[in-house]
Amino acid sequence: MLAAACGFWNSGHGAGLRPEQVILVGARDIDPAEGELLKEAGVQIIPPAEATPDTVVRAINGAQVWIHVDWDALEPGFVPAEYNVPRGMLPSQLREIFEAIPSAQLLGVEVAEFHPPCDDGKNQAALSVILYILAPLLEESPD
């Protein structure tokens, strides 16, 4: 859907996002052809090992942001997702990044790639992780 939002194909949901406005934080399973397309389009990629609050805040550079979280960006085992790729981000790492983004810059948040298992205990544990991570984005601004 990111490619559609950037106008590379017509999804029927609109376009208009400039690729150079996109920052992929935690991306690590990008095939070579896709990586080349992202690079040519000007998409910035911050791999998990380099994803710190300072790195992300510098990349945002004061711009307003829309945050989209695919839970498969996390290290497998924290939140059930369709894709389980090792060397992902840790929940505390993602939360610290969200804590560093000034609330005045936040336009919105969406989450995807949660694949709940049939086990209620595992679902509760995953939801606790999700709420822990997202808490800084859900707090009201003191303004």
C-alpha positions as CSV (number, residue, x, y, z in Angstrom):
1,M,0.0,0.0,0.0
2,L,2.9,2.4,0.5
3,A,3.8,2.1,-3.2
4,A,0.2,3.0,-4.0
5,A,0.2,6.0,-1.6
6,C,3.3,7.2,-3.4
7,G,1.5,6.9,-6.8
8,F,3.4,3.9,-8.1
9,W,0.2,2.1,-8.8
10,N,-3.5,2.9,-8.5
11,S,-5.0,1.2,-5.4
12,G,-8.2,3.2,-5.6
13,H,-7.5,4.7,-2.2
14,G,-5.6,7.7,-3.5
15,A,-2.0,8.8,-3.7
16,G,0.0,12.0,-3.1
17,L,2.6,10.9,-0.7
18,R,6.1,11.9,-2.0
19,P,8.5,8.9,-1.5
20,E,11.2,11.2,-0.1
21,Q,8.8,11.9,2.7
22,V,8.8,8.3,3.7
23,I,11.1,6.9,6.4
24,L,11.0,3.1,7.0
25,V,12.1,2.4,10.5
26,G,13.0,-1.2,11.4
27,A,12.8,-2.5,7.8
28,R,15.1,-5.4,7.3
29,D,13.6,-7.9,4.9
30,I,13.9,-6.0,1.7
31,D,14.9,-7.9,-1.5
32,P,17.6,-6.3,-3.7
33,A,15.2,-5.2,-6.4
34,E,12.8,-3.6,-3.9
35,G,15.8,-2.0,-2.1
36,E,16.9,-0.4,-5.4
37,L,13.4,1.0,-6.1
38,L,13.2,2.5,-2.6
39,K,16.6,4.0,-2.9
40,E,15.9,5.5,-6.4
41,A,12.6,6.9,-5.1
42,G,14.3,8.6,-2.1
43,V,12.8,6.6,0.7
44,Q,15.0,6.6,3.8
45,I,15.5,3.3,5.5
46,I,16.7,3.1,9.1
47,P,17.4,-0.6,10.0
48,P,16.7,-1.9,13.5
49,A,20.3,-1.7,14.7
50,E,20.3,2.1,13.8
51,A,16.8,2.9,15.0
52,T,17.3,5.1,18.0
53,P,15.2,8.1,19.2
54,D,17.9,10.5,18.0
55,T,18.2,8.9,14.6
56,V,14.5,9.0,14.0
57,V,14.0,12.5,15.3
58,R,16.8,13.8,13.1
59,A,15.3,12.0,10.1
60,I,11.9,13.5,10.8
61,N,13.6,16.9,11.0
62,G,10.6,18.7,12.6
63,A,8.1,17.5,10.1
64,Q,4.6,16.4,11.0
65,V,4.4,12.6,10.9
66,W,1.9,9.9,10.2
67,I,3.0,6.7,11.9
68,H,2.2,3.3,10.5
69,V,3.3,0.3,12.5
70,D,3.6,-3.2,11.0
71,W,4.1,-5.5,14.0
72,D,6.4,-7.7,12.0
73,A,9.0,-4.9,12.4
74,L,9.4,-6.3,15.9
75,E,11.7,-9.2,16.9
76,P,9.5,-12.3,16.5
77,G,7.8,-13.5,19.7
78,F,6.4,-10.2,21.0
79,V,3.4,-9.6,18.8
80,P,2.0,-12.3,16.5
81,A,2.5,-11.3,12.8
82,E,2.3,-13.0,9.5
83,Y,6.0,-12.6,8.8
84,N,8.6,-13.6,11.4
85,V,12.0,-12.1,10.4
86,P,14.8,-12.2,13.0
87,R,16.8,-9.2,14.2
88,G,13.7,-6.9,14.5
89,M,13.1,-4.1,16.9
90,L,12.4,-4.6,20.5
91,P,9.3,-3.2,22.2
92,S,11.3,-0.9,24.4
93,Q,13.2,0.4,21.4
94,L,10.0,1.3,19.5
95,R,8.4,2.9,22.6
96,E,11.5,5.1,23.2
97,I,11.3,6.3,19.6
98,F,7.6,7.1,20.1
99,E,8.4,9.0,23.3
100,A,10.9,11.1,21.5
101,I,8.4,12.3,18.8
102,P,6.8,15.6,20.0
103,S,3.0,15.2,20.1
104,A,2.6,18.4,18.2
105,Q,4.2,16.7,15.2
106,L,1.9,13.7,15.3
107,L,-0.8,13.6,12.6
108,G,-2.0,10.0,13.2
109,V,-1.2,6.4,13.9
110,E,-2.3,3.2,12.3
111,V,-1.2,-0.4,13.1
112,A,-1.2,-3.5,11.0
113,E,0.1,-7.1,10.8
114,F,-1.4,-8.4,14.1
115,H,-2.3,-12.0,13.6
116,P,-4.0,-13.2,16.8
117,P,-3.5,-16.8,17.8
118,C,-6.4,-18.9,19.1
119,D,-4.8,-18.7,22.6
120,D,-6.4,-16.0,24.8
121,G,-3.3,-15.8,27.1
122,K,-1.0,-15.2,24.1
123,N,-3.5,-12.6,22.8
124,Q,-3.6,-10.8,26.2
125,A,0.3,-10.8,26.3
126,A,0.5,-9.4,22.8
127,L,-2.1,-6.7,23.5
128,S,-0.1,-5.7,26.6
129,V,3.0,-5.3,24.5
130,I,1.1,-3.3,21.9
131,L,-0.3,-0.9,24.5
132,Y,3.1,-0.5,26.2
133,I,4.6,0.5,22.8
134,L,1.8,2.8,21.7
135,A,1.2,4.5,25.1
136,P,3.3,7.6,24.4
137,L,1.4,8.2,21.2
138,L,-2.0,7.8,22.9
139,E,-1.4,10.3,25.7
140,E,-3.0,13.6,25.5
141,S,-0.8,16.6,24.9
142,P,-0.4,18.9,27.9
143,D,-1.2,21.9,25.7
